[in-house]
Amino acid sequence: MDIWAWIAWFFWIFVFVSCLMVVFSIIGDIFRDDSMNGWVKALWIILLVFLPLLTALVYLIARGPKMRERSMERARAMQAEQVAYIRATASTASPAEEIAKAKGLLDAGAISPAEFDTLKSRVLAG
């Protein structure tokens, strides 16, 4: 095979994989969309099976902006859940325990009374 046949082969593989990615992202969006009922979802899936390129083009034109909004909304919700989880697991010590640790550092002479007051006010503020 010559070099142009290889380039054409890689091009068509790229086009095929790109089409698959678009179709699967549309299928995921169809199933995650709460505004559509089951019959409409089934119709979109049937059309994607029998006329994938035309259906994908129509779907992206008709529902593309909402698809992006739903994706951004999911990303924000996932980020909020992640932040809540990190905060819940990072602050395992109660404020009383943190103040007791700071008092121990103060008694050991590792921090000054001003630093203790700063730590204590920070813990009590939340």
C-alpha positions, 0 to 999 in steps of 0.5 A: 500500500502506498502512503496515500492509502494509509492516510485515507485509511486513518482519515476514515477511521478518524471519521468513524470514531468521531461519528461514534462519539457523537452518536453515543453522546447523543444517546447519553443526552437522550437518556439523561433528559427528563423533559422527554417522555419515553416514546420520544426517547424511543423514537430518537433511538430508533432514528439513530439506529436507522439513519444515524448521520441525519438524525445526529445532525437534526438532533444537534441542530434542534437540541444542541444548546439544551444539550450543552446546558444539561451537560454544564448543569451535571458538571456543576452538580458533580462539582458541588457534590465533590466539594461537599464530600471533601469538606465532610471528610477533611474536617473530621475533628470537632471545633472542641478537638481543634481548640484542644490541640491548639491549647496543647501547642500553646502549653508546649510553647510551640505557638504564642497566645496571639496565635492561639487566639487567632486559631481559636477565633478561626475555628469558632468562626467555622 
